[in-house]
Amino acid sequence: MTVNTVLGSIADEQTGAASLNEYVLLGLPGWNLPPEADLDENKFFEQAKQRLLVFKQAGGSLIVDNSGITMGRRADFLQTLSRVTGVHIVPSTGFPDELGTPGHFYPDRGRDADYLARLFTNEMNLGMVTNGMVRTTIKPGLIRTGYVKWPMTEIEDNCHRAAASASSTRRRFSR
């Protein structure tokens, strides 16, 4: 068995001590758009690097980034961070819940569970999309889903159905 990381697949026995619910970058869709947003990416990279090195020094070797498609995920950023620190980072596709899913993925826009399954499968087969709508060769290690409260909303239900479909099939979708 293998685990997909931002640097490629590793054997599951290489995972070591892991932290399974991390967010290297986290923000609701659009968090970086307001005029007052002022993220110094170099400064943030150094802070994240130092935290991962402390984690590694304490015996950690792998983190799972649960940001999914829209909660701040930057596949290229995670890849560089992993390369520099030596900590394996497992990236994710999918959506966390209704609040973290942009409106253009909602059912009233014609986006059903089948559409989302194609989206997740494309990321698993072709690679994740990162800043500027650029497809990378980085493949997610898991599909992120969730819900805010019970019963799930229609979009949350669609995400769960899509994750089940995408993870249970080897279908290859294209754009």
GUNU-503082 format. One line per 2 residues: their letters; for each residue x, y, z of N, C-alpha, C. Coordinates in nm, 2 decimals. Layout:
REM residues N
a) X/Y/Z/X/Y/Z/X/Y/Z ~ ...
***
This chain:
REM residues 175
mt) 0.08/-0.12/0.00/0.00/0.00/0.00/0.09/0.12/0.00 ~ 0.04/0.23/-0.07/0.12/0.36/-0.07/0.03/0.47/-0.03
vn) 0.10/0.58/0.01/0.03/0.70/0.05/0.08/0.82/-0.04 ~ -0.02/0.89/-0.10/0.02/1.01/-0.19/0.06/1.12/-0.10
tv) 0.18/1.18/-0.13/0.23/1.30/-0.06/0.25/1.40/-0.17 ~ 0.28/1.52/-0.13/0.31/1.63/-0.23/0.44/1.60/-0.31
lg) 0.52/1.51/-0.26/0.65/1.48/-0.33/0.64/1.34/-0.40 ~ 0.52/1.28/-0.40/0.50/1.15/-0.47/0.45/1.05/-0.37
si) 0.44/0.93/-0.42/0.39/0.82/-0.33/0.50/0.76/-0.24 ~ 0.46/0.73/-0.12/0.55/0.66/-0.03/0.49/0.53/0.02
ad) 0.57/0.44/0.06/0.51/0.31/0.12/0.46/0.35/0.26 ~ 0.35/0.28/0.29/0.28/0.31/0.42/0.37/0.30/0.54
eq) 0.47/0.21/0.53/0.57/0.19/0.64/0.66/0.31/0.66 ~ 0.66/0.40/0.56/0.75/0.52/0.57/0.68/0.64/0.63
tg) 0.55/0.62/0.67/0.48/0.73/0.72/0.52/0.77/0.86 ~ 0.56/0.68/0.95/0.60/0.71/1.08/0.49/0.78/1.16
aa) 0.54/0.86/1.26/0.45/0.94/1.35/0.38/1.05/1.26 ~ 0.24/1.05/1.27/0.17/1.14/1.18/0.07/1.22/1.26
sl) 0.05/1.34/1.21/-0.06/1.43/1.26/-0.16/1.44/1.15 ~ -0.28/1.40/1.18/-0.38/1.37/1.08/-0.48/1.48/1.04
ne) -0.48/1.59/1.11/-0.58/1.69/1.08/-0.52/1.83/1.09 ~ -0.43/1.86/0.99/-0.36/1.99/0.99/-0.41/2.08/0.88
yv) -0.39/2.20/0.89/-0.42/2.30/0.79/-0.29/2.39/0.78 ~ -0.21/2.38/0.68/-0.09/2.46/0.66/-0.14/2.60/0.63
ll) -0.23/2.62/0.54/-0.29/2.75/0.51/-0.44/2.72/0.53 ~ -0.51/2.82/0.59/-0.65/2.80/0.61/-0.73/2.93/0.59
gl) -0.83/2.93/0.51/-0.91/3.04/0.50/-1.04/3.01/0.41 ~ -1.15/3.07/0.44/-1.27/3.05/0.36/-1.24/3.10/0.22
pg) -1.31/3.05/0.12/-1.29/3.10/-0.02/-1.30/3.26/-0.02 ~ -1.20/3.32/-0.08/-1.19/3.46/-0.09/-1.12/3.53/0.02
wn) -1.07/3.46/0.12/-1.00/3.52/0.23/-0.88/3.61/0.19 ~ -0.82/3.58/0.08/-0.70/3.66/0.04/-0.74/3.77/-0.06
lp) -0.87/3.80/-0.08/-0.91/3.90/-0.18/-0.93/4.04/-0.12 ~ -0.97/4.06/0.00/-1.00/4.20/0.05/-0.87/4.29/0.04
pe) -0.89/4.42/0.02/-0.78/4.51/0.01/-0.69/4.51/0.14 ~ -0.75/4.48/0.25/-0.67/4.48/0.37/-0.59/4.35/0.39
ad) -0.61/4.25/0.31/-0.54/4.12/0.32/-0.39/4.15/0.28 ~ -0.30/4.11/0.37/-0.16/4.13/0.35/-0.08/4.02/0.40
ld) -0.08/3.91/0.33/-0.01/3.79/0.37/0.13/3.80/0.31 ~ 0.23/3.80/0.39/0.37/3.80/0.35/0.41/3.65/0.33
en) 0.40/3.60/0.21/0.42/3.46/0.19/0.56/3.41/0.23 ~ 0.66/3.49/0.21/0.79/3.45/0.26/0.80/3.43/0.41
kf) 0.74/3.53/0.48/0.74/3.52/0.63/0.66/3.40/0.67 ~ 0.54/3.38/0.61/0.46/3.27/0.65/0.53/3.14/0.62
fe) 0.60/3.13/0.51/0.67/3.01/0.47/0.77/2.97/0.58 ~ 0.85/3.08/0.63/0.95/3.05/0.73/0.88/3.01/0.86
qa) 0.77/3.06/0.90/0.70/3.02/1.02/0.65/2.88/1.01 ~ 0.59/2.84/0.89/0.54/2.71/0.87/0.66/2.61/0.87
kq) 0.77/2.65/0.81/0.89/2.57/0.80/0.94/2.54/0.94 ~ 0.95/2.64/1.03/1.00/2.62/1.16/0.91/2.53/1.24
rl) 0.78/2.54/1.23/0.68/2.46/1.30/0.70/2.31/1.26 ~ 0.72/2.29/1.13/0.73/2.15/1.08/0.87/2.10/1.12
lv) 0.97/2.18/1.13/1.10/2.13/1.18/1.09/2.09/1.33 ~ 1.01/2.17/1.41/0.99/2.13/1.55/0.92/2.00/1.56
fk) 0.81/1.99/1.47/0.74/1.86/1.47/0.83/1.74/1.43 ~ 0.92/1.76/1.34/1.01/1.66/1.29/1.11/1.62/1.41
qa) 1.16/1.73/1.47/1.25/1.71/1.58/1.19/1.63/1.70 ~ 1.06/1.64/1.71/0.98/1.57/1.82/0.95/1.43/1.78
gg) 0.99/1.39/1.65/0.96/1.25/1.61/0.86/1.24/1.50 ~ 0.79/1.35/1.46/0.69/1.35/1.36/0.75/1.34/1.22
sl) 0.68/1.27/1.13/0.73/1.26/1.00/0.63/1.28/0.89 ~ 0.50/1.29/0.92/0.40/1.31/0.82/0.28/1.39/0.88
iv) 0.23/1.49/0.80/0.11/1.56/0.83/0.01/1.54/0.72 ~ -0.12/1.54/0.76/-0.22/1.54/0.66/-0.29/1.68/0.65
dn) -0.28/1.74/0.54/-0.34/1.88/0.52/-0.48/1.86/0.47 ~ -0.57/1.90/0.56/-0.72/1.87/0.53/-0.79/1.99/0.47
sg) -0.71/2.08/0.41/-0.78/2.20/0.35/-0.87/2.18/0.23 ~ -0.85/2.07/0.17/-0.93/2.04/0.05/-0.91/2.14/-0.06
it) -1.01/2.15/-0.15/-0.99/2.24/-0.27/-0.99/2.38/-0.23 ~ -1.08/2.42/-0.14/-1.11/2.57/-0.13/-1.07/2.63/0.01
mg) -1.01/2.56/0.10/-0.99/2.62/0.23/-0.84/2.67/0.25 ~ -0.78/2.71/0.14/-0.65/2.77/0.15/-0.54/2.68/0.09
rr) -0.58/2.56/0.03/-0.48/2.47/-0.02/-0.40/2.53/-0.13 ~ -0.27/2.51/-0.12/-0.17/2.55/-0.23/-0.07/2.44/-0.25
ad) -0.10/2.36/-0.34/-0.02/2.23/-0.37/0.13/2.27/-0.39 ~ 0.16/2.37/-0.46/0.30/2.41/-0.49/0.37/2.46/-0.36
fl) 0.30/2.53/-0.28/0.35/2.58/-0.15/0.38/2.46/-0.06 ~ 0.29/2.36/-0.05/0.30/2.24/0.03/0.42/2.16/-0.02
qt) 0.44/2.15/-0.15/0.54/2.07/-0.21/0.68/2.13/-0.17 ~ 0.69/2.26/-0.18/0.82/2.33/-0.14/0.85/2.31/0.00
ls) 0.75/2.33/0.09/0.76/2.31/0.23/0.81/2.17/0.27 ~ 0.75/2.07/0.21/0.79/1.93/0.23/0.93/1.91/0.19
rv) 0.96/1.96/0.07/1.10/1.94/0.02/1.20/2.00/0.12 ~ 1.18/2.12/0.17/1.27/2.19/0.25/1.28/2.13/0.39
tg) 1.17/2.08/0.45/1.17/2.03/0.59/1.19/1.88/0.60 ~ 1.16/1.80/0.49/1.17/1.66/0.50/1.05/1.59/0.57
vh) 0.95/1.67/0.59/0.83/1.62/0.65/0.73/1.59/0.54 ~ 0.68/1.46/0.54/0.58/1.42/0.43/0.45/1.50/0.46
iv) 0.39/1.55/0.35/0.27/1.62/0.36/0.17/1.55/0.26 ~ 0.06/1.50/0.32/-0.05/1.44/0.24/-0.15/1.55/0.21
ps) -0.17/1.59/0.08/-0.27/1.69/0.05/-0.41/1.62/0.02 ~ -0.51/1.71/0.02/-0.64/1.66/0.01/-0.72/1.73/-0.10
tg) -0.82/1.66/-0.16/-0.91/1.72/-0.25/-1.05/1.72/-0.18 ~ -1.15/1.77/-0.24/-1.28/1.77/-0.17/-1.32/1.90/-0.10
fp) -1.43/1.90/-0.04/-1.48/2.02/0.03/-1.52/1.98/0.18 ~ -1.49/2.07/0.27/-1.51/2.04/0.41/-1.66/2.04/0.45
de) -1.74/2.13/0.40/-1.88/2.14/0.44/-1.94/2.25/0.35 ~ -2.07/2.28/0.38/-2.14/2.38/0.30/-2.07/2.52/0.31
lg) -2.02/2.56/0.42/-1.96/2.69/0.44/-1.83/2.70/0.36 ~ -1.76/2.59/0.34/-1.63/2.59/0.27/-1.64/2.55/0.12
tp) -1.76/2.55/0.07/-1.79/2.51/-0.07/-1.84/2.64/-0.14 ~ -1.76/2.69/-0.24/-1.81/2.80/-0.32/-1.94/2.77/-0.39
gh) -2.02/2.88/-0.41/-2.15/2.87/-0.47/-2.15/2.80/-0.61 ~ -2.05/2.82/-0.69/-2.05/2.76/-0.82/-2.04/2.61/-0.82
fy) -2.02/2.54/-0.71/-2.03/2.40/-0.70/-2.16/2.35/-0.64 ~ -2.26/2.44/-0.62/-2.39/2.40/-0.57/-2.48/2.34/-0.67
pd) -2.57/2.26/-0.62/-2.67/2.19/-0.71/-2.75/2.28/-0.80 ~ -2.78/2.40/-0.74/-2.86/2.50/-0.82/-2.78/2.55/-0.94
rg) -2.66/2.53/-0.95/-2.57/2.56/-1.06/-2.55/2.44/-1.15 ~ -2.63/2.33/-1.13/-2.61/2.21/-1.21/-2.50/2.12/-1.17
rd) -2.44/2.15/-1.05/-2.33/2.07/-1.00/-2.38/1.96/-0.91 ~ -2.40/1.84/-0.96/-2.45/1.73/-0.88/-2.34/1.64/-0.83
ad) -2.37/1.53/-0.76/-2.27/1.44/-0.71/-2.18/1.39/-0.82 ~ -2.24/1.36/-0.94/-2.16/1.31/-1.05/-2.05/1.41/-1.10
yl) -2.09/1.54/-1.10/-2.00/1.64/-1.14/-1.88/1.65/-1.04 ~ -1.92/1.65/-0.91/-1.81/1.65/-0.81/-1.72/1.53/-0.81
ar) -1.78/1.41/-0.84/-1.70/1.29/-0.85/-1.60/1.30/-0.96 ~ -1.64/1.36/-1.07/-1.55/1.39/-1.18/-1.44/1.48/-1.14
lf) -1.47/1.59/-1.07/-1.38/1.68/-1.02/-1.27/1.61/-0.93 ~ -1.32/1.54/-0.83/-1.23/1.47/-0.74/-1.14/1.37/-0.81
tn) -1.20/1.29/-0.90/-1.13/1.19/-0.98/-1.03/1.25/-1.07 ~ -1.06/1.36/-1.13/-0.96/1.43/-1.21/-0.84/1.48/-1.12
em) -0.86/1.53/-1.01/-0.75/1.56/-0.92/-0.67/1.44/-0.88 ~ -0.74/1.33/-0.86/-0.67/1.21/-0.82/-0.58/1.15/-0.93
nl) -0.64/1.16/-1.06/-0.57/1.10/-1.17/-0.48/1.19/-1.24 ~ -0.51/1.32/-1.26/-0.44/1.41/-1.33/-0.35/1.50/-1.25
gm) -0.39/1.53/-1.13/-0.32/1.62/-1.04/-0.41/1.73/-0.99 ~ -0.37/1.79/-0.88/-0.45/1.90/-0.81/-0.43/2.03/-0.88
vt) -0.53/2.11/-0.87/-0.52/2.25/-0.93/-0.47/2.34/-0.81 ~ -0.39/2.44/-0.85/-0.34/2.53/-0.75/-0.36/2.67/-0.80
ng) -0.30/2.77/-0.73/-0.31/2.91/-0.76/-0.31/2.94/-0.92 ~ -0.40/3.02/-0.96/-0.41/3.06/-1.10/-0.47/2.95/-1.19
mv) -0.54/2.86/-1.13/-0.61/2.75/-1.20/-0.51/2.67/-1.28 ~ -0.39/2.64/-1.22/-0.29/2.57/-1.28/-0.29/2.42/-1.23
rt) -0.30/2.33/-1.32/-0.30/2.19/-1.28/-0.16/2.14/-1.25 ~ -0.14/2.08/-1.14/0.00/2.03/-1.10/0.00/1.88/-1.13
ti) 0.11/1.82/-1.10/0.12/1.67/-1.11/0.10/1.61/-0.97 ~ 0.08/1.70/-0.87/0.06/1.65/-0.73/-0.08/1.59/-0.71
kp) -0.08/1.47/-0.66/-0.20/1.39/-0.64/-0.24/1.39/-0.49 ~ -0.37/1.41/-0.47/-0.42/1.41/-0.33/-0.41/1.27/-0.27
gl) -0.39/1.27/-0.14/-0.39/1.14/-0.06/-0.53/1.10/0.00 ~ -0.62/1.20/0.00/-0.75/1.17/0.05/-0.85/1.27/-0.01
ir) -0.98/1.23/0.01/-1.09/1.32/-0.03/-1.15/1.37/0.10 ~ -1.16/1.50/0.11/-1.21/1.57/0.24/-1.36/1.59/0.22
tg) -1.43/1.55/0.32/-1.58/1.58/0.32/-1.61/1.62/0.47 ~ -1.73/1.67/0.49/-1.78/1.70/0.62/-1.92/1.76/0.61
yv) -1.97/1.80/0.73/-2.10/1.87/0.73/-2.10/1.96/0.86 ~ -2.18/2.06/0.85/-2.19/2.16/0.96/-2.29/2.10/1.07
kw) -2.40/2.06/1.03/-2.50/2.00/1.13/-2.58/1.90/1.06 ~ -2.65/1.82/1.14/-2.74/1.71/1.09/-2.88/1.77/1.08
pm) -2.96/1.74/0.97/-2.92/1.66/0.86/-2.83/1.74/0.76 ~ -2.75/1.67/0.69/-2.66/1.74/0.59/-2.74/1.82/0.49
te) -2.68/1.92/0.44/-2.74/2.00/0.33/-2.72/1.92/0.20 ~ -2.79/1.97/0.10/-2.78/1.90/-0.03/-2.64/1.90/-0.09
ie) -2.57/2.01/-0.07/-2.43/2.01/-0.12/-2.34/1.92/-0.04 ~ -2.36/1.91/0.09/-2.28/1.82/0.17/-2.31/1.68/0.13
dn) -2.43/1.65/0.11/-2.47/1.51/0.07/-2.40/1.48/-0.06 ~ -2.41/1.57/-0.16/-2.35/1.55/-0.29/-2.20/1.53/-0.27
ch) -2.13/1.60/-0.19/-1.99/1.58/-0.17/-1.96/1.44/-0.11 ~ -2.04/1.40/-0.01/-2.01/1.27/0.04/-2.04/1.16/-0.06
ra) -2.14/1.17/-0.14/-2.17/1.07/-0.25/-2.06/1.08/-0.35 ~ -2.01/1.20/-0.39/-1.90/1.21/-0.49/-1.77/1.15/-0.43
aa) -1.74/1.17/-0.31/-1.62/1.11/-0.25/-1.63/0.96/-0.25 ~ -1.74/0.91/-0.22/-1.76/0.76/-0.22/-1.74/0.71/-0.36
sa) -1.81/0.77/-0.46/-1.80/0.73/-0.60/-1.65/0.74/-0.65 ~ -1.59/0.86/-0.63/-1.45/0.88/-0.68/-1.35/0.78/-0.61
ss) -1.37/0.75/-0.49/-1.27/0.66/-0.42/-1.30/0.51/-0.45 ~ -1.42/0.48/-0.50/-1.45/0.34/-0.52/-1.44/0.30/-0.67
tr) -1.39/0.39/-0.75/-1.38/0.36/-0.89/-1.25/0.40/-0.95 ~ -1.21/0.34/-1.05/-1.09/0.38/-1.12/-1.12/0.45/-1.25
rr) -1.24/0.50/-1.26/-1.28/0.57/-1.38/-1.18/0.69/-1.40 ~ -1.16/0.72/-1.53/-1.07/0.83/-1.56/-1.16/0.93/-1.63
fs) -1.18/1.05/-1.56/-1.25/1.15/-1.62/-1.16/1.26/-1.68 ~ -1.21/1.34/-1.77/-1.14/1.45/-1.82/-1.22/1.57/-1.81
r) -1.17/1.69/-1.85/-1.24/1.81/-1.84/-1.36/1.81/-1.92
***
